[in-house]
Amino acid sequence: MTSISQHIPQSPDNQETSPEEKSQASLTAQGVTRRPIWEVIVEIGEQIPDEEWVKVPSDASTNYKHYLYGTPKKNG
């Protein structure tokens, strides 16, 4: 009878692999590669037409609560 520990992937130095390493190995085996989140965000942003980006307020990052919830704007 085989032990379950024989089926757990291990790193070259014979230590158990982390859940992150197991997940990445599984994705790689399926032909899926991970990309940094900023690359995904840039790709999505590139799909938005320039005429829509012009509509975004220049102070949106500072006054997002104003634009989302109607709170008073912050100055400067």
GROMACS elastic network, one bead per residue, 0.5 to 0.9 nm:
[ bonds ]
;  ai    aj funct       b0    kb
    2     5     6  0.84530   500
    2     6     6  0.70807   500
    2     7     6  0.88210   500
    3     6     6  0.56201   500
    3     7     6  0.76368   500
    4     7     6  0.54610   500
    4     8     6  0.69484   500
    5     8     6  0.52547   500
    5     9     6  0.85040   500
    6     9     6  0.79901   500
    7    10     6  0.89897   500
    8    16     6  0.75039   500
    8    17     6  0.82780   500
    9    16     6  0.67959   500
    9    17     6  0.64023   500
    9    22     6  0.75533   500
   10    13     6  0.78865   500
   10    14     6  0.56333   500
   10    15     6  0.56215   500
   10    17     6  0.51944   500
   10    18     6  0.89397   500
   11    14     6  0.53531   500
   11    15     6  0.55198   500
   11    16     6  0.61314   500
   11    17     6  0.56072   500
   12    15     6  0.73856   500
   13    16     6  0.88639   500
   14    17     6  0.88346   500
   17    20     6  0.80435   500
   17    21     6  0.59800   500
   17    22     6  0.65039   500
   18    21     6  0.51640   500
   18    22     6  0.62977   500
   18    23     6  0.86046   500
   19    22     6  0.50158   500
   19    23     6  0.60410   500
   19    24     6  0.85594   500
   20    23     6  0.50710   500
   20    24     6  0.61305   500
   20    25     6  0.85232   500
   21    24     6  0.50933   500
   21    25     6  0.60286   500
   21    26     6  0.85171   500
   22    25     6  0.50711   500
   22    26     6  0.61224   500
   22    27     6  0.86472   500
   23    26     6  0.51090   500
   23    27     6  0.62390   500
   23    28     6  0.85803   500
   24    27     6  0.50944   500
   24    28     6  0.60136   500
   24    29     6  0.84892   500
   24    32     6  0.88493   500
   24    33     6  0.82369   500
   24    34     6  0.80721   500
   25    28     6  0.50643   500
   25    29     6  0.60775   500
   25    30     6  0.86331   500
   26    29     6  0.51152   500
   26    30     6  0.63722   500
   26    31     6  0.88395   500
   26    32     6  0.86345   500
   27    30     6  0.50550   500
   27    31     6  0.63680   500
   27    32     6  0.50275   500
   27    33     6  0.66796   500
   27    34     6  0.81671   500
   28    31     6  0.50149   500
   28    32     6  0.52783   500
   28    33     6  0.60677   500
   28    34     6  0.86430   500
   29    32     6  0.74199   500
   30    33     6  0.88053   500
   34    37     6  0.89356   500
   35    38     6  0.82981   500
   35    39     6  0.66486   500
   35    40     6  0.71904   500
   36    39     6  0.55447   500
   36    40     6  0.69142   500
   37    40     6  0.51194   500
   37    41     6  0.62632   500
   37    42     6  0.86843   500
   38    42     6  0.61020   500
   38    43     6  0.85272   500
   39    42     6  0.51427   500
   39    43     6  0.61584   500
   39    44     6  0.86821   500
   40    43     6  0.51001   500
   40    44     6  0.62711   500
   40    45     6  0.86054   500
   41    44     6  0.51540   500
   41    45     6  0.60723   500
   41    46     6  0.85991   500
   42    46     6  0.60996   500
   42    47     6  0.88466   500
   43    46     6  0.52084   500
   43    47     6  0.68031   500
   44    47     6  0.53922   500
   44    48     6  0.72232   500
   45    48     6  0.54802   500
   45    49     6  0.86696   500
   46    49     6  0.75404   500
   46    50     6  0.88851   500
   48    51     6  0.84105   500
   48    52     6  0.66683   500
   48    53     6  0.71844   500
   49    52     6  0.55015   500
   49    53     6  0.67802   500
   50    53     6  0.50794   500
   50    54     6  0.64224   500
   51    54     6  0.53360   500
   51    55     6  0.70350   500
   52    55     6  0.53640   500
   52    56     6  0.72000   500
   53    56     6  0.54515   500
   53    57     6  0.88687   500
   54    57     6  0.78390   500
   55    58     6  0.89467   500
   56    59     6  0.85415   500
   56    60     6  0.70430   500
   57    60     6  0.51744   500
   57    61     6  0.86736   500
   58    61     6  0.78804   500
   58    62     6  0.89342   500
   59    62     6  0.54122   500
   59    63     6  0.59365   500
   59    64     6  0.79150   500
   59    76     6  0.88675   500
   60    63     6  0.51152   500
   60    64     6  0.50684   500
   60    65     6  0.86757   500
   60    66     6  0.85477   500
   60    67     6  0.73049   500
   61    64     6  0.54769   500
   61    65     6  0.89435   500
   62    65     6  0.81847   500
   62    66     6  0.89763   500
   62    73     6  0.85150   500
   62    74     6  0.71916   500
   62    75     6  0.89186   500
   62    76     6  0.85808   500
   63    66     6  0.52439   500
   63    67     6  0.65836   500
   63    68     6  0.87428   500
   63    71     6  0.86047   500
   63    72     6  0.84207   500
   63    73     6  0.57731   500
   63    74     6  0.62041   500
   63    75     6  0.88429   500
   64    67     6  0.50970   500
   64    68     6  0.59576   500
   64    69     6  0.81521   500
   64    73     6  0.87640   500
   65    68     6  0.50641   500
   65    69     6  0.53471   500
   65    70     6  0.65939   500
   65    71     6  0.59751   500
   65    72     6  0.82162   500
   65    73     6  0.80224   500
   66    69     6  0.54581   500
   66    72     6  0.58380   500
   66    73     6  0.56427   500
   66    74     6  0.84183   500
   67    70     6  0.58090   500
   67    71     6  0.77931   500
   67    73     6  0.86766   500
   68    71     6  0.82181   500
   70    73     6  0.83603   500
